[in-house]
Amino acid sequence: MKTLLKLPLAAMFALSTGISIGQAAPSQPAKPKPAKKTAAIPEDPGERAFAANCSRCHNAPESLPPSITGTVVRHMRVRANLSAEDERLIRSFLAP
């Protein structure tokens, strides 16, 4: 009877040591992560304003007709709570 009780205990011990051995630290050190690339800060103030206010949702359009640029920027001024200066800078960037 004592032998029957020891068998499950031995099996549990073997499993627990096997699991802990499997979780041992790796013998090789971890490789360092590459440094994050930082985007260059644009020189154009209009492009900076676009990057700060618009680029999280929009890509800069390839071309935007000047006839609708004012309407688009005015609409986004209200939606994104842009300042009058940011509106002017972004409009000049989108339709030079």
SVG drawing of the C-alpha trace seen along z (x, -y; Angstrom):
<svg xmlns="http://www.w3.org/2000/svg" viewBox="-16 -82 42 84">
<polyline fill="none" stroke="black" stroke-width="0.4" points="0.0,0.0 2.8,-2.4 4.4,-1.7 1.1,-2.7 1.1,-6.1 4.8,-6.7 4.3,-6.2 2.0,-9.2 4.3,-11.4 7.3,-10.3 5.5,-11.0 4.5,-14.5 8.1,-15.2 9.5,-14.1 7.0,-16.3 7.7,-19.3 11.4,-19.1 11.1,-18.5 9.0,-21.6 11.4,-23.7 14.4,-22.4 12.6,-23.3 12.2,-26.9 15.9,-27.4 17.6,-30.6 19.1,-30.4 22.8,-29.8 23.3,-32.6 22.7,-36.2 19.7,-37.8 20.5,-39.9 20.2,-43.6 17.2,-45.2 18.1,-47.5 17.7,-51.2 14.5,-52.8 14.8,-55.0 13.7,-58.5 12.1,-60.4 13.8,-63.6 12.1,-66.8 10.9,-68.6 12.3,-72.0 9.1,-73.4 6.9,-74.8 3.8,-73.7 5.1,-70.2 5.9,-70.2 2.4,-71.3 1.0,-68.6 3.2,-66.0 2.2,-67.1 -1.6,-67.4 -2.6,-65.3 -0.1,-62.5 -1.4,-60.2 -4.6,-59.7 -3.6,-60.9 -0.8,-60.6 0.2,-63.8 -1.6,-63.9 0.4,-63.8 -1.5,-66.7 -4.5,-68.6 -6.2,-71.3 -6.0,-74.7 -9.7,-75.2 -10.6,-72.5 -7.6,-72.8 -9.1,-75.7 -12.4,-73.7 -10.6,-70.5 -8.2,-72.3 -11.1,-74.4 -13.2,-71.3 -10.2,-69.6 -9.5,-72.7 -12.9,-72.3 -12.6,-68.5 -9.0,-68.4 -9.2,-71.7 -6.3,-73.3 -5.2,-76.8 -5.5,-79.5 -1.7,-79.5 -1.7,-75.7 -4.5,-76.0 -2.5,-78.6 0.7,-76.6 -1.0,-73.3 -2.9,-75.1 0.4,-76.5 2.0,-73.1 -0.8,-71.3 -1.3,-73.9 1.9,-75.9"/>
</svg>
